Amino acid sequence: MANFFTDNDDIQFLFDHMNLAELAAVQEDNFTQNTGPGAEYAPVDAADAIDNYRRILTIVGDVAGNQIAPRAEKVDLEGNKLNEDGTVTLGEGVRENLKVLSQADLMGFTLPRKYGGLNCPNLVYTMAVEIISRADASLMNLFGLQGIAETINAFASEEIKDEYLPRFSEGEVTGAMVLTEPDAGSDLQAVSLRAWQDTDGQWRLTGVKRFITNGCGEILLTLARSEPDIKDGRGLSLFLAERGPRIKVRHLEHKLGIHGSPTCELVYDDAPAKLIGERQRGLITYVMALMNGARVGIAGQSLGIAEAAYRVARNYAHTRKQFGVPIEKLPAVAELVTDMRIAIEAGRALTYETCRVCDLENNNLRVLEFNKNISAEETKQRKTDARVLKRLNGMLTPMSKYYCSEMCNRVAYDAIQVLGGSGYMTDYPVERFLRDARITTIYEGTSQLQIVAAVRGVCSGAFEKRVEEFEARQYSDALLNELKAKLAEGKVLVMKGIEFVKSKGPEYMDLYGRKLVDAAIAVIVGHLFLGQAAGREGQVPGPANERKRAVARRFIDKELSEIRRNIELVCSGDTAPLLEYELLAGPVPANA
């Protein structure tokens, strides 16, 4: 029987390598959650918590490998149906998948136990997202929307939390982030869907939303303009609307991929709604928190698609013979396959590190807000930590989404290349993986927007501070020290690029942001690989670490030349794409 957790050596390695004990302690308030609803399921110590995480992921891996993956082709071909009354009937395969996830108690992954949740850290949840996405990327868009429940838990009133969160945990409802409008895509400050109060004080929503993933879900977190006189993001609030006769799906999008995930156009006809948190904080506070979680989720989804595509390519290269040998013996194919695997591990290292930082930041903020018994000294330290973690997370989150989604498309593309003509046919699933991969660089913020966010983090000091922490590590292994020196050269080059773009202003920073961010990611991931090769403090390095030494060497040697090239371009001062745009791009085509 297939198990997509236990058969993945790299996830297994990182599960053991990363300091889950630290995350478990902050997640469980140092294992003091021993009263109230659900307390009987709380772990007594770190070992108990980690064992629980492993058991949960083993269940996820079993469900993914033995039930979801076998249905993926059917789900892709079947799609979903729009009914005449403005409701949507999910495909049979999608309904079966949601049922089995609910029966396995996996739909309240990060929610507190008092609401029936599993109270897992986001790192463990992201591992689960990757595993589910490997089985069927479209299902992740329903399973991975648990951030909606997290947002309700973080910002809604106790009354709303008590009413809705148990329903999420039981799998009774699914949700949707209802943000985008026909004239407000990436520019959410332009949202115009109207929120108003009737004579009884009931909030109501009127307008249209478009490109809404799972817009047919039962719980719709909706961004709307509550302050008609304020035209920017300060006039927006967040509302919870429950699916009903005043909210209809007007159109189901016909898409390139992720066919099991319904993408809807919604019409709100004075639909009743409940305010989440405070007015005017909808975009500035709540949606930004929601989208940060969603972006890490897309990084996890990208890892799952890439892992699935790589495995088909790896197996095909091993079994397919040409010129009397398996094609994996041909140098060009060998390079493709090895670079695919290393790119996936690089994305996984970056994303899991991002999740670790997210967990530390979120739990630190939770203690600051809800624990009134901490000392003044601890409060001061936690506020300092909050600033540091927020800045680091503000850089790592867009980095992860950008790197993994771009990597996912590249790996899926190369998987088809390894399979040749067979990969282009529907006989193998890699053509589906490529179709599913394409959306990852677009939704929850395009790669270009992620770069804009990440490059400001790189230039704000977050990159320099984090790399200095990496450089303080000491290695007894000569090769690791040699590679560390190469990364030190890479850091110097990145700092040179930072200084140059800052002297040129924000427009130049955005023009060369991709190259600067690529270079910064290479340095950070290189250090993460060194840490994996060395092993955690107190951990005896084993064969897996030996392999990571080889991975680190290949990655750093290859990426250092790219860093040099990218920083040379960053420091070139060439602004032709801006100053000579009309000349270089040519006239607007008459028959576009």
MOWO-V62223 format. One line per field, one symbol per residue. ss: DSSP state (H for helix, E for strand, C for the rest). A space follows every 50 residues. Layout:
ss->???
This chain:
ss->CCCCCCCCHHHHHHHHHCCHHHHHHHHCHHHCCCCCCCHHHCCCCHHHHH HHHHHHHHHHHHHHHHHHHHHHHHHHHHCCEECCCCCEECCHHHHHHHHH HHHCCCCCCCCCHHHCCCCCCHHHHHHHHHHHHHHCHHHHHHHHHHHHHH HHHHHCCHHHHHHHHHHHHCCCCCEEEECCECCECCCHHHCCCEEEECCC CCEEEEEEEEEEECCCCCEEEEEEECCCCCCCHHHEEEEEEECCCCEEEE EECCCCCCCCCCEEEEEEEEEEEEEECCCCCHHHHHHHHHHHHHHHHHHH HHHHHHHHHHHHHHHHHHHCEECCEEHHHCHHHHHHHHHHHHHHHHHHHH HHHHHHHHHHHHHHHHHHHHCCCCCHHHHHHHHHHHHHHHHHHHHHHHHH HHHHHHHHHHHHHHHHHHHCHHHHCCCCCHHHHHHHHHHHHCCCCCHHHH HHHHHHHHHCCHHHHHHHHHHCCCCCCHHHHHHHHHHHHHHHHHHHHHHH HHHHCHHHHHHCHHHHHHHHHHHHHHHHHHHHHHCCCCCCCCHHHHHHHH HHHHHHHHHHHHHHHHHHHHCCCCCHHHHCHHHHHCCCCCCC
